[in-house]
Amino acid sequence: MLLCEGPPAQTLSHSAPSFVNAAGRKNTGTMPERRPFVRLPTDVSPVNYGLCLKPDLIDFTFEGKLEALVEVTQATNQIVMNCADIDIITASFVPQGGEEINATGFNYQNEDEKVTLSFPSALQKGSGTLKIDFVGELNDKMKGFYRSKYTTSAGDVRYAAVTQFEATDARRAFPCWDEPAIKATFDITLIVPKDRVALSNMNVIDRKPYPDDENLVEVKFATTPIMSTYLVAFVIGEYDYVESQSSDGVTVRVYTPVGKAEQGKFALEVATKTLPFYKDYFSVPYPLPKIDLIAIADFAAGAMENWGLVTYRETALLIDPKNSCSSSRQWVALVVGHELAHQWFGNLVTMEWWTHLWLNEGFASWIEYLCVDHCFPEYDIWTQFVSADYTRALDLDALDSSHPIEVRYKSHLISDFGKGMNAYLLKFQNKNASTEDLWDCLEQASGKPIAAVMGSWTKQMGFPIIVVDQEQVSDDRILKLSQKKFCASGPHNGEECPNWMVPISICTSVDPKCTKLNVLLDRPETTITVSGVGPDQWVKINPGTVGFYRIQYSSSMLESLLPGVRDLSLQPVDRLGLQNDLFSLSRAGMISTVEVLKLMEAFVNEPNYTVWSDLSCNLGVLSSLLSHTDFHEEIQEFIRDLFTPVGLELGWDSKPGEGHLDALLRGLVLGKLGKAGHKPTLEEARRRFKDHVEGKQILPADLRSPVYLTVLKHGDSTTLDTMLKLHKQADMQEEKNRIERVLGAISAPDLIQKVLSFALSEEVRPQDTVSVIGGVAGSSKQGRKAAWKFVKDNWEELYNRYQGGFLISRLIKLTVDGFAIDKMAAEVKSFFESHPAPAAERTVQQCCENILLNAAWLKRDADDIHQYLLQRKAPPV
């Protein structure tokens, strides 16, 4: 499942891009947080679920009939199942070849989301059928079996019935054994209005009139493979579709809102290329006859990998050839790649329990990039991986409130990676696996000590910082390497310092693309000799930025690397990594932030989009921090100076021969300059916005975010009203979201309140409210205060809307992460003690920690930064 809301939004706020980090995008390694729970008893287990559901799209209820073939492994007079928000009408058990036994009681344990069915006599060992009739609600909480609101082309409001079961919400649609390891097959039948589309995991095998009502049809689907409950899905609604066949014969359909089939073509192209790619990579064919990808109007996550029926937010699936920007195309490609990878890794082989969720998500988050690189080599996607996933995961894992099992790795340690994955999938297909099972298969394929190396990463929290010093001895460079745990608050100085087995690679300026030496650092420190390196050559650790660690170079080594940044002889990903490491070290108080500003100035010739994107993101964090000072304008001037040369070179209009990355870079740079108050950019943005609104010259999709942001940041009530009008007129969700994310840039306090009220209005889809409030919090000091007050004042409504879902965590993070005063950490902590949000417990801890880190950073470095910013403008004496 992809938990993020949309493509990167570097132009939008002071904070990180909106698909911030590995842990923010996917809920890796964490169980839904509840009170202590007990797994279901194992005396009765399902073999096949025969499930018939009849949703009422007017009254928002559904009727259900379950006939489950079960195996009783030891005699018992009760059956315990998961069940939530469902009323059981009757229940009985029919032993194979025996008489039906009616249940005499249903005992609901609501807090545990379980029901115990009691029988008058013991059910004996052997097979039998459990029959349950029940009713439930089509809720509006975007989980379980729920209703999704949409408007027809004629303007009528209607509802679709859709599902979202991961992690533990299948139990809201039917009583079941709702644990990933309790797999069974499913025979699903849906009774639906005859003018509606009905979809499930498998292909339709029968569709006939429903005897009791001529307006309904009974749609029967083929039997599924053995699978977990959280991957079951059904959708009933009005949709158009486009269809194709992959080269290996799988029918692929992309379902879109009615009248928008054209917008499904891009995702269809990606999906039909992706299925054969994964088949070849895993050496295991896709096991179902079809796969449907469908855009759901109200959808909390980014997408969900239900086997054979993948559900998406509209913005993660639909692309309008004229009105979609480049970052949206890239986002759709990544999300399609991610969800289709799960069809093997997660669906065919499933984690044994939610503590191993990182197996599913970690792998899909890595291979989505491999897949997009295969489909769109021009995206330079691996460099973007470092900025979008890798460095953000490092940031999160450096917090004290992190937890183990959140590591990503590229396979530079394992050349036989594909072979090992194939063995894993074949060995555990239709079964469940744990982290150790994966290491065993990779170890056997490669003959390398994978379990020992990886155990040091997944079993303990955090990651190391590698401290490097050098000495020149004739034609050799002697490197002294040491490791210690890196913490966001500075180096770990505790009694027991953990050690990692760290694969370290080294390159030199002779051939920056080629690794000269590989070593495994398996102790606290070591000395290694890199031979044949002259005094005038530089040495770089972790070329390609694939090792999961930070690096602290000695000042002489860092000095020697600066020319490699200026003349671009260092690879883009290494230029990015160097800057990102240094930025993190400054936040942790290990170096002065002034050192980072000096390094940033060396990027003046930088041509690479991703390098600029990461640099821009870090400058945004710094700008947010300095909004708490009286010299915020000086950092805006620094941003203007740094981005003006590349802005002038790119200009406003695309040139012949430019590609995807040029479009992304132009949007990023113009947005950064506009927000920082660069006058020529502001004037041109206002001119183009006026032409756009008047219909004289419609803005290209790639320029809309930066122009909207710029005019709003320096705009008034008329600008805001115009923008809200554009929002109302927009037919495409992507355009609505684009506007929603930048509305918070408006500066006047009364207009900030207007934007916050708009966030909770009917005009904004429930899942998008969070990004509107987050946009306000991320845009200014005033916005941050106003957004936090708004969240507190409207907490009951917001919490009820998102309940235990991940959106509540996201809302909290976006609202409070940017504060930088100690007392705010106490206020946030106190608020959530009196307004508990169990699913967001760790997020609250991380935010409080971040606020204290920000406050310490500001106290430590504010004066030095101010002096540096003043000096660089002072006339030479």
C-alpha positions in Angstrom: 0.0 0.0 0.0 1.2 3.5 -0.8 0.4 5.9 2.0 1.4 9.1 0.2 -1.0 11.6 -1.3 0.7 12.6 -4.5 3.8 13.6 -6.5 6.6 15.6 -5.0 5.7 19.1 -4.3 9.0 20.8 -3.9 7.7 24.2 -4.9 4.9 24.1 -2.4 6.2 24.5 1.2 9.1 25.1 3.4 9.1 21.5 4.4 10.2 18.3 2.6 8.5 17.1 -0.6 5.1 15.6 -0.1 6.3 12.0 -0.6 8.7 12.7 2.2 10.3 9.5 3.2 10.4 5.8 3.1 8.7 5.6 6.4 6.2 8.4 5.6 5.2 6.9 2.3 4.7 3.4 3.5 3.9 2.3 7.0 7.0 0.1 7.1 7.3 -2.3 10.0 4.6 -1.0 12.3 1.5 -2.8 13.4 -1.7 -0.7 13.7 -1.2 0.5 17.2 -3.9 -0.8 19.6 -4.1 -2.1 23.1 -2.3 -5.5 23.7 -4.0 -8.0 21.4 -4.2 -11.7 21.2 -4.1 -13.6 17.9 -7.1 -15.7 16.9 -7.3 -19.3 18.2 -6.1 -22.0 15.7 -8.7 -24.7 16.4 -10.9 -23.6 13.5 -9.4 -22.3 10.2 -10.9 -21.4 6.8 -10.3 -23.2 3.6 -12.7 -21.3 1.3 -15.0 -18.3 1.8 -18.2 -18.4 -0.2 -19.3 -14.8 0.2 -22.3 -13.0 -1.3 -22.8 -9.3 -0.6 -25.7 -7.0 -1.6 -24.9 -3.3 -1.1 -27.6 -0.7 -0.9 -26.2 2.5 -2.5 -29.1 4.6 -1.3 -29.3 3.7 2.4 -25.6 2.9 2.7 -26.1 -0.6 4.2 -25.3 -4.1 2.9 -26.5 -7.6 3.5 -24.1 -10.5 3.5 -24.2 -14.3 3.4 -21.1 -16.2 4.3 -20.7 -20.0 3.6 -17.2 -20.8 4.7 -15.6 -24.2 4.3 -13.6 -24.7 7.5 -11.3 -27.3 9.1 -11.8 -28.0 12.8 -8.4 -29.1 14.1 -9.5 -29.8 17.6 -13.0 -30.2 19.1 -14.5 -26.9 20.4 -17.9 -25.5 21.2 -17.0 -22.0 20.0 -15.6 -20.2 16.9 -13.7 -16.9 17.4 -13.5 -14.6 14.3 -12.8 -11.0 13.6 -15.8 -8.9 13.2 -16.3 -5.1 13.4 -19.4 -2.9 12.8 -21.3 -5.9 11.6 -24.5 -7.4 13.1 -24.8 -11.2 12.8 -28.4 -12.3 12.2 -28.0 -16.1 12.2 -25.1 -18.5 12.3 -24.8 -22.2 12.1 -22.3 -25.0 11.5 -22.8 -28.0 9.2 -20.3 -30.8 9.8 -19.4 -32.7 6.7 -22.1 -35.3 6.3 -23.8 -34.2 9.5 -26.7 -32.2 10.8 -26.8 -28.4 11.0 -26.0 -27.0 14.4 -27.4 -23.5 15.1 -25.2 -21.1 17.1 -26.8 -20.2 20.5 -25.0 -17.0 21.1 -22.9 -14.2 19.5 -20.6 -12.5 22.0 -19.0 -9.4 20.4 -15.7 -8.2 21.9 -15.9 -4.7 20.2 -12.6 -3.4 21.5 -10.8 -6.4 20.1 -13.0 -6.5 16.9 -13.8 -10.1 17.5 -17.0 -12.2 17.8 -17.3 -15.5 19.6 -20.0 -17.9 18.2 -21.2 -20.4 20.8 -22.6 -23.8 19.9 -24.7 -26.1 22.1 -22.3 -29.0 21.6 -18.7 -29.5 20.6 -17.9 -29.2 16.9 -15.8 -32.3 16.2 -12.5 -32.5 14.3 -12.9 -32.5 10.5 -14.4 -30.4 7.7 -17.6 -28.4 7.9 -19.4 -25.4 6.6 -19.9 -22.3 8.7 -23.0 -20.3 7.6 -23.5 -16.7 8.7 -26.1 -14.1 7.6 -25.2 -10.6 8.6 -25.7 -6.9 7.8 -23.3 -3.9 7.9 -22.9 -0.3 7.0 -21.3 1.3 3.9 -19.4 3.8 6.1 -17.8 7.1 5.1 -14.5 6.5 6.8 -12.5 5.3 3.7 -11.9 1.9 5.3 -13.6 -1.5 5.2 -16.6 -1.6 2.8 -17.3 2.0 2.3 -19.1 4.6 0.2 -17.2 6.9 -2.2 -19.0 10.1 -3.4 -18.8 11.2 -7.0 -20.7 13.6 -9.3 -22.0 12.6 -12.7 -21.5 14.7 -15.8 -25.1 15.9 -15.3 -24.2 17.2 -11.9 -25.9 14.5 -9.8 -24.2 13.3 -6.6 -23.9 9.5 -6.4 -22.0 6.9 -4.4 -19.9 3.9 -5.3 -19.3 1.0 -2.9 -15.6 0.3 -2.6 -13.1 -1.5 -0.3 -9.9 -0.8 1.6 -9.0 -3.7 3.9 -5.3 -3.3 4.7 -4.3 -3.7 7.5 -7.3 -5.0 9.5 -10.5 -3.9 7.9 -11.8 -6.9 5.9 -13.6 -7.6 9.2 -15.8 -4.6 8.5 -17.2 -6.2 5.3 -17.6 -9.8 6.5 -16.8 -11.9 9.6 -13.4 -13.5 8.9 -10.1 -14.7 10.2 -8.5 -11.3 9.5 -4.8 -12.2 9.9 -2.3 -12.2 7.0 -1.1 -15.8 7.7 -4.6 -17.3 7.7 -5.0 -17.7 3.9 -7.9 -19.3 2.0 -9.6 -19.2 -1.4 -12.6 -16.9 -2.0 -15.7 -17.3 -4.1 -17.3 -13.9 -4.3 -20.8 -13.0 -5.6 -22.1 -9.4 -5.7 -25.8 -8.4 -6.1 -25.8 -4.9 -7.6 -27.9 -2.5 -9.7 -27.8 -3.7 -13.3 -26.5 -0.4 -14.6 -23.4 -0.5 -12.4 -20.0 -2.0 -12.9 -19.1 -4.7 -10.4 -15.5 -5.8 -10.0 -13.6 -8.1 -7.7 -10.2 -9.8 -7.5 -11.1 -12.4 -10.2 -12.8 -12.4 -13.6 -16.6 -12.6 -13.9 -17.8 -16.1 -14.6 -21.6 -15.5 -14.5 -23.9 -12.5 -14.6 -27.7 -13.2 -14.4 -30.8 -11.3 -13.3 -31.5 -11.4 -9.6 -34.8 -13.2 -9.1 -36.2 -10.9 -6.3 -35.7 -7.6 -8.1 -35.5 -6.9 -11.8 -33.3 -3.9 -11.3 -30.5 -6.0 -9.8 -28.1 -8.5 -11.2 -26.1 -11.3 -9.6 -22.4 -11.2 -10.6 -20.3 -14.3 -9.8 -16.5 -14.2 -9.9 -14.0 -17.1 -10.4 -12.4 -18.7 -7.4 -9.3 -16.8 -6.2 -5.9 -18.4 -5.4 -5.1 -19.0 -1.7 -4.8 -15.4 -0.3 -5.0 -13.2 2.8 -8.2 -11.4 3.7 -6.5 -7.9 3.5 -6.1 -8.4 -0.3 -9.8 -9.1 -1.1 -11.6 -6.3 -2.9 -14.8 -5.4 -4.6 -16.0 -2.2 -6.3 -19.5 -1.3 -7.4 -20.0 2.0 -9.3 -20.1 3.7 -12.7 -16.8 3.6 -14.7 -15.4 3.6 -18.2 -12.3 1.6 -19.0 -9.4 1.2 -21.5 -8.1 -2.3 -22.1 -5.0 -4.0 -23.4 -3.1 -7.3 -23.2 0.4 -7.7 -21.8 2.9 -9.5 -24.0 2.4 -12.6 -21.7 -1.3 -12.7 -22.3 -2.8 -11.0 -19.2 -5.8 -8.8 -19.7 -5.1 -5.3 -18.3 -7.9 -2.8 -17.8 -7.7 0.7 -16.3 -11.1 1.9 -15.0 -11.7 5.7 -14.9 -14.6 8.0 -14.0 -17.2 8.0 -16.8 -16.1 10.1 -19.8 -12.4 10.0 -18.8 -11.3 6.7 -20.4 -8.6 8.7 -22.3 -7.0 9.5 -18.9 -6.3 5.8 -18.2 -4.1 5.3 -21.3 -0.8 6.3 -19.7 -1.3 3.9 -16.7 -2.4 1.2 -19.1 0.9 1.6 -21.0 2.9 1.4 -17.8 1.0 -1.6 -16.5 1.3 -3.6 -19.8 5.1 -3.0 -19.9 5.5 -3.7 -16.2 3.8 -7.2 -15.9 6.2 -8.9 -18.3 9.2 -7.0 -16.7 8.4 -8.4 -13.3 7.6 -11.9 -14.8 11.2 -11.9 -16.3 12.8 -10.4 -13.2 11.2 -12.9 -10.7 11.0 -15.8 -13.2 7.5 -16.4 -11.9 4.5 -15.5 -14.1 1.6 -13.3 -12.9 -0.8 -15.9 -11.6 -4.2 -14.4 -12.4 -6.0 -14.1 -15.7 -6.6 -10.4 -15.4 -5.6 -7.2 -13.5 -7.8 -4.2 -13.1 -6.5 -0.8 -12.0 -9.3 1.5 -10.8 -9.5 5.2 -9.8 -11.5 5.7 -6.6 -12.9 9.2 -5.8 -12.6 9.1 -2.0 -9.5 7.1 -1.1 -7.3 7.6 1.9 -4.0 6.0 0.7 -2.2 6.6 -2.5 -3.0 3.1 -3.8 -3.7 -0.5 -2.6 -2.4 -3.7 -4.2 -5.6 -5.9 -3.9 -4.8 -9.0 -5.9 -6.1 -8.5 -9.4 -8.0 -5.3 -8.5 -5.6 -2.5 -7.6 -7.3 0.6 -6.2 -5.9 4.1 -6.6 -6.5 7.7 -5.8 -7.5 9.5 -9.1 -4.2 11.5 -8.9 -2.2 8.3 -8.7 -3.7 6.8 -11.9 -5.2 9.3 -14.2 -3.2 11.4 -16.7 -4.7 14.0 -19.0 -2.3 14.4 -22.0 -3.0 18.2 -22.0 -3.4 19.1 -18.3 -1.1 16.7 -16.4 2.3 17.9 -15.4 5.5 15.8 -15.7 5.7 15.1 -11.9 2.2 13.5 -12.1 3.3 11.2 -14.9 6.3 10.1 -13.0 4.2 9.6 -9.9 1.7 7.5 -11.7 4.5 5.4 -13.2 6.0 4.8 -9.7 2.7 4.0 -8.0 1.7 1.5 -10.8 5.2 -0.1 -10.6 4.9 -0.3 -6.8 1.4 -1.9 -6.6 2.1 -4.4 -9.4 5.3 -5.5 -7.6 3.1 -6.4 -4.7 1.2 -8.8 -6.9 4.2 -11.1 -6.4 5.9 -9.7 -3.3 3.1 -9.5 -0.7 0.2 -11.2 -2.6 1.8 -14.4 -3.8 4.1 -14.5 -0.8 2.7 -12.6 2.2 4.5 -11.6 5.4 3.7 -13.9 8.4 2.6 -11.0 10.6 2.5 -7.2 10.4 5.9 -6.9 12.1 7.3 -8.1 8.8 5.4 -5.6 6.7 8.7 -4.0 5.7 9.2 -7.1 3.6 6.3 -6.1 1.4 6.7 -2.4 1.4 10.5 -2.1 1.5 10.8 -4.3 -1.5 8.0 -2.7 -3.5 9.5 0.7 -2.7 12.8 -0.3 -4.1 11.7 -2.2 -7.2 9.2 0.5 -8.3 12.3 2.5 -9.3 13.8 -0.5 -11.1 10.6 -0.8 -13.1 10.3 2.9 -13.9 13.9 2.9 -15.0 13.1 0.1 -17.4 10.0 1.8 -18.8 11.3 5.4 -18.7 15.1 5.5 -18.7 14.9 9.3 -19.4 13.6 9.9 -15.8 17.0 9.3 -14.2 14.9 7.7 -11.5 17.6 6.2 -9.4 19.1 9.6 -8.6 15.6 10.6 -7.6 15.3 7.5 -5.3 18.2 8.8 -3.2 16.4 12.2 -2.7 12.9 10.9 -2.3 13.3 7.7 -0.3 16.8 7.1 0.9 17.7 10.4 2.5 14.2 10.8 4.1 14.5 7.3 5.6 17.9 8.3 7.1 16.3 11.4 8.6 13.5 9.3 10.3 15.8 6.5 11.4 18.1 9.0 13.1 15.4 10.0 15.6 15.3 8.4 19.1 11.7 7.5 18.4 12.6 5.4 15.3 12.3 1.6 15.5 14.1 -1.4 13.8 13.2 -2.9 10.4 13.0 0.2 8.3 16.0 -0.3 6.0 16.2 0.0 2.3 19.1 -1.4 0.4 20.3 -1.7 -3.2 21.8 -5.0 -4.2 25.5 -4.0 -4.4 26.2 -6.6 -1.8 24.4 -9.3 -3.8 25.0 -9.9 -7.5 22.6 -12.9 -7.4 19.7 -10.9 -6.1 17.3 -11.9 -8.8 18.1 -15.6 -8.4 17.6 -15.3 -4.6 14.2 -13.6 -5.1 13.1 -16.3 -7.5 14.0 -19.0 -5.0 12.1 -17.1 -2.3 8.9 -16.6 -4.4 8.9 -20.3 -5.5 9.5 -21.6 -2.0 6.8 -19.5 -0.3 4.2 -19.0 -3.0 0.7 -19.0 -1.6 2.3 -19.1 1.9 3.6 -16.7 4.4 7.2 -15.7 5.1 9.3 -13.8 7.6 12.4 -11.6 7.3 14.7 -14.6 8.0 13.2 -16.6 5.2 14.2 -13.9 2.7 17.8 -13.8 4.1 18.1 -17.6 3.8 17.1 -17.6 0.1 19.4 -14.7 -0.7 22.3 -16.3 1.2 21.9 -19.6 -0.6 21.8 -17.8 -4.0 24.9 -15.6 -3.4 27.0 -17.7 -1.0 27.5 -14.5 1.1 26.7 -14.0 4.8 23.5 -12.1 4.1 21.7 -13.0 7.4 24.6 -11.8 9.6 25.0 -8.5 7.7 21.3 -7.7 7.4 20.5 -8.8 10.9 22.7 -6.0 12.2 20.4 -3.6 10.2 16.9 -4.9 10.7 17.2 -6.1 14.3 18.6 -2.9 15.8 17.4 0.7 15.6 19.2 3.4 13.6 22.3 3.4 11.4 25.9 4.4 11.6 27.9 7.5 10.8 31.2 6.7 9.2 33.9 9.1 10.3 36.7 9.4 7.8 40.2 10.9 8.0 43.1 10.5 5.6 46.9 10.6 5.3 49.1 10.6 2.2 52.0 8.2 2.3 53.9 8.4 -1.1 51.4 7.2 -3.7 49.0 5.7 -1.2 46.1 7.2 0.6 45.6 5.8 4.1 42.0 6.1 5.3 41.0 5.8 8.9 37.4 4.7 9.2 35.3 4.5 12.3 31.6 3.9 12.9 29.2 5.1 15.6 25.4 5.3 15.8 24.2 8.5 14.2 21.5 10.4 16.1 19.6 13.5 14.9 20.7 15.1 18.2 24.4 14.3 17.6 26.7 11.3 17.8 25.7 8.5 20.1 27.7 8.7 23.3 25.9 6.0 25.3 27.6 3.2 27.2 26.7 0.5 24.7 27.4 1.6 21.2 25.8 -0.7 18.6 27.9 -1.9 15.7 26.8 -2.6 12.1 28.3 -4.7 9.4 28.8 -1.9 6.9 29.6 -2.7 3.2 31.8 0.3 2.3 32.9 1.2 -1.3 35.4 3.8 -2.3 36.1 5.7 -5.5 38.6 8.3 -6.5 38.8 11.3 -8.9 40.6 9.2 -11.5 37.3 7.4 -12.2 34.4 8.7 -10.1 32.0 6.2 -11.7 34.0 3.2 -10.8 34.4 1.6 -7.3 38.1 1.2 -6.6 37.8 -0.8 -3.4 35.1 -2.6 -1.4 35.5 -3.4 2.3 33.1 -4.8 5.0 33.5 -2.6 8.1 32.5 -5.1 10.9 34.2 -3.5 13.9 34.2 0.0 15.5 37.2 1.2 13.4 39.8 0.2 10.8 42.5 1.6 8.6 42.7 0.8 4.9 45.1 1.7 2.2 43.9 2.9 -1.2 47.0 2.5 -3.4 47.9 4.6 -6.4 46.2 7.8 -5.3 48.2 11.0 -5.8 48.2 13.9 -3.4 46.1 16.1 -5.8 43.4 13.4 -6.2 40.2 13.1 -4.1 38.7 10.1 -2.5 35.0 9.6 -2.0 33.2 7.0 0.2 29.9 5.4 -0.8 29.9 6.2 -4.5 26.4 6.0 -5.9 25.1 6.7 -2.4 23.9 3.1 -1.9 25.2 2.3 1.6 22.7 3.2 4.3 24.9 5.5 6.4 26.0 9.1 6.9 29.6 10.2 6.3 31.6 12.8 8.2 34.8 13.7 6.3 37.7 15.5 7.8 37.9 19.2 6.8 40.8 18.5 4.4 38.9 15.7 2.6 35.8 17.8 2.3 37.8 20.7 1.0 39.3 18.4 -1.7 35.8 17.3 -2.8 34.4 20.8 -3.4 36.1 21.2 -6.9 34.3 17.9 -7.8 31.0 19.6 -7.1 31.8 22.8 -9.0 33.2 21.0 -12.1 30.6 18.3 -11.9 33.2 15.5 -12.0 31.5 14.0 -8.9 28.4 12.0 -10.1 25.0 13.7 -9.5 24.0 11.2 -6.9 27.3 11.8 -5.0 27.0 15.6 -5.2 23.5 15.2 -3.7 24.7 12.8 -1.0 27.6 15.0 0.0 25.3 18.0 0.5 22.6 15.9 2.2 25.1 14.3 4.7 26.5 17.7 5.6 23.0 19.2 6.1 22.1 16.4 8.5 25.4 16.8 10.4 24.7 20.5 10.8 21.2 19.8 12.2 22.7 17.3 14.6 25.2 19.9 15.8 28.3 18.1 14.5 29.3 20.9 12.2 28.2 24.5 11.8 25.3 25.3 9.4 27.6 27.9 7.8 29.7 25.0 6.4 26.6 23.8 4.6 25.8 27.2 3.2 29.3 27.4 1.8 28.9 24.0 0.2 25.6 25.0 -1.3 27.2 28.0 -3.0 29.5 25.5 -4.9 26.3 24.2 -6.7 26.0 27.3 -8.8 26.7 25.4 -12.1 24.5 22.4 -11.1 22.4 21.1 -14.1 20.7 18.1 -12.4 17.1 18.3 -11.3 17.3 15.8 -8.4 20.4 17.5 -7.0 18.5 20.9 -7.1 15.4 19.2 -5.7 17.3 17.9 -2.6 19.1 21.1 -2.1 15.9 23.1 -2.4 14.2 20.8 0.1 17.0 21.4 2.7 17.0 25.1 2.1 13.2 25.0 2.7 13.8 23.3 6.0 16.4 26.0 6.9 14.1 28.8 5.7 11.3 27.4 7.9 13.7 27.3 10.9 14.8 30.9 10.3 11.2 32.1 10.1 11.5 32.1 13.9 14.2 34.8 13.7 14.2 38.5 12.6 16.5 37.7 9.6 14.2 35.5 7.6 14.6 37.9 4.6 18.4 37.3 4.5 17.9 33.6 3.8 15.4 34.5 1.1 18.1 36.6 -0.5 20.5 33.7 -0.3 17.9 31.5 -2.0 17.4 34.1 -4.7 21.1 34.4 -5.3 21.6 30.6 -5.5 18.7 29.9 -7.9 18.9 33.0 -10.2 21.6 31.7 -12.5 19.8 28.4 -13.2 16.5 30.3 -13.5 17.9 32.6 -16.1 19.4 29.7 -18.1 16.1 27.7 -18.1 13.8 30.6 -18.8 10.0 30.2 -18.7 9.3 28.3 -21.9 10.4 24.8 -22.8 12.9 24.6 -25.7 13.1 22.0 -28.5 14.8 18.8 -27.4 14.1 19.3 -23.7 12.8 16.3 -21.7 11.0 15.3 -18.6 13.8 16.4 -16.1 14.1 19.9 -17.7 10.3 20.4 -17.1 10.6 19.3 -13.5 13.7 21.5 -12.9 12.0 24.6 -14.5 8.9 24.2 -12.2 11.1 23.7 -9.1 13.4 26.7 -9.8 10.6 29.2 -10.8 8.6 28.2 -7.7 11.6 28.7 -5.5 12.4 32.1 -6.9 8.8 33.2 -6.9 8.3 32.2 -3.3 11.5 33.9 -2.2 10.3 37.1 -3.8 12.5 37.3 -6.9 11.0 40.4 -8.6 11.3 39.5 -12.3 9.9 36.0 -11.5 7.0 37.5 -9.6 6.2 40.0 -12.3 6.2 37.4 -15.1 4.2 34.9 -12.9 1.5 37.6 -12.4 1.4 38.4 -16.1 1.1 34.8 -17.1 -1.5 34.1 -14.4 -3.7 37.0 -15.7 -3.5 35.6 -19.2 -4.4 32.2 -18.0 -7.4 33.3 -16.0 -8.6 35.4 -18.9 -8.2 32.5 -21.3 -5.7 34.3 -23.5 -2.9 31.9 -22.9 -3.5 28.8 -20.8 -0.5 27.9 -18.6 1.3 24.7 -19.4 0.6 22.1 -16.7 4.3 22.1 -15.6 4.1 25.9 -14.9 0.9 25.9 -12.9 2.2 25.0 -9.5 5.0 27.5 -9.5 2.8 30.3 -10.9 -0.1 29.6 -8.5 2.3 29.5 -5.6 4.1 32.8 -6.5 0.9 34.8 -7.1 -0.7 33.6 -3.9 2.4 34.1 -1.7 2.5 37.7 -2.8 -1.3 38.0 -3.4 -4.4 39.5 -1.8 -8.1 38.5 -1.3 -8.8 38.9 -5.1 -6.0 36.4 -5.9 -7.4 33.9 -3.4 -10.9 34.3 -4.7 -9.7 33.8 -8.3 -7.8 30.7 -7.2 -10.9 29.3 -5.4 -12.9 29.9 -8.6 -10.3 28.0 -10.7 -10.6 25.2 -8.1 -14.4 25.0 -8.5 -14.2 25.0 -12.3 -11.5 22.3 -12.5 -12.7 19.1 -13.9 -9.6 17.1 -13.0 -8.6 16.0 -9.5 -5.0 16.7 -10.3 -5.7 20.4 -10.9 -7.9 20.6 -7.8 -5.1 19.1 -5.7 -2.5 21.4 -7.3 -4.5 24.4 -6.2 -5.3 22.9 -2.7 -1.6 22.4 -1.9 -0.6 26.0 -2.6 -3.6 27.9 -1.1 -1.7 28.0 2.2 0.9 30.3 0.7 -1.4 33.3 1.2 0.0 35.7 3.8 -2.8 37.8 5.3 -4.1 36.3 8.6 -7.8 36.7 7.7 -7.1 34.9 4.3 -5.2 32.1 6.1 -8.4 31.5 8.2 -10.5 31.5 5.0 -8.2 28.8 3.5 -8.4 26.7 6.7 -12.2 26.9 6.7 -12.2 25.9 3.0 -10.1 22.8 3.9 -13.1 21.3 5.8 -15.7 22.4 3.3 -17.6 20.2 0.9 -15.4 21.5 -1.9 -12.4 19.5 -0.7 -12.5 15.7 -0.7 -12.0 14.3 2.8 -8.5 12.8 2.0 -7.3 16.2 0.6 -8.2 18.3 3.7 -4.9 17.2 5.2 -2.8 18.7 2.4 -4.7 22.0 2.5 -4.0 22.4 6.3 -0.4 21.1 5.8 0.1 23.8 3.1 -0.9 26.5 5.5 1.4 25.1 8.2 4.3 24.8 5.9 4.1 28.3 4.3 4.9 30.8 7.1 5.3 31.3 10.9 1.8 32.7 11.0 0.4 29.9 9.0 2.0 27.3 11.3 0.4 28.9 14.4 -3.0 29.3 12.7 -3.0 25.7 11.4 -2.1 24.2 14.8 -4.9 26.3 16.5 -7.3 25.2 13.7 -6.5 21.5 14.2 -6.9 21.8 18.0 -10.2 23.7 17.6 -11.6 21.1 15.1 -9.9 18.0 16.5 -13.2 16.1 17.1 -14.3 16.5 13.5 -10.9 15.7 12.1 -10.3 12.7 14.3 -13.8 11.3 13.6 -13.1 11.8 9.9 -9.8 9.9 9.8 -10.2 7.7 13.0 -7.2 5.4 13.3 -6.1 5.8 9.7 -2.6 7.1 8.6 -4.1 10.4 7.5 -4.4 11.5 11.1 -0.6 10.9 11.5 0.1 12.8 8.4 -2.1 15.8 9.6 -0.2 15.9 12.9 3.2 15.8 11.2 2.5 18.5 8.6 0.9 20.8 11.3 3.5 20.7 14.1 6.8 19.4 12.7 8.1 22.9 11.8 7.9 24.5 15.3 11.2 25.4 16.9 10.4 26.5 20.5 10.9 24.1 23.4 7.6 24.9 25.0 5.7 23.9 21.8 7.0 20.3 22.2 5.4 20.3 25.7 2.2 21.8 24.3 1.9 19.2 21.5 2.7 16.4 24.0 0.1 17.6 26.5 -2.6 18.1 23.8 -2.3 14.5 22.6 -2.2 13.2 26.2 -5.7 14.7 26.7 -6.8 13.9 23.1 -5.3 10.4 22.5 -4.7 9.2 18.9 -3.3 5.7 19.3 -2.5 5.2 15.6 -0.4 8.4 15.6 1.5 7.7 18.9 4.9 7.3 17.2 4.2 10.4 14.9 3.5 12.5 18.0 6.8 11.3 19.6 8.7 12.1 16.4 7.2 15.5 16.1 8.0 16.5 19.7 11.6 15.2 19.1 11.8 17.3 15.9 10.6 20.4 17.6 13.2 20.1 20.3 15.9 19.4 17.7 14.8 22.5 15.8 14.9 24.6 18.9 18.4 23.4 19.8 19.6 24.0 16.2 18.3 27.5 16.2 19.9 28.3 19.6 23.2 26.9 18.5 23.6 28.3 15.0 21.3 31.3 14.5 23.9 33.9 15.2 26.6 32.3 13.0 24.2 32.0 10.1 23.1 35.6 10.5 26.7 36.8 10.5 27.6 34.7 7.4 24.5 36.0 5.5 25.5 39.6 6.3 29.2 39.1 5.5 28.6 37.6 2.1 26.8 40.8 1.1 29.3 43.2 2.8 31.4 45.2 0.3 35.1 44.0 0.4 37.2 46.2 2.7 
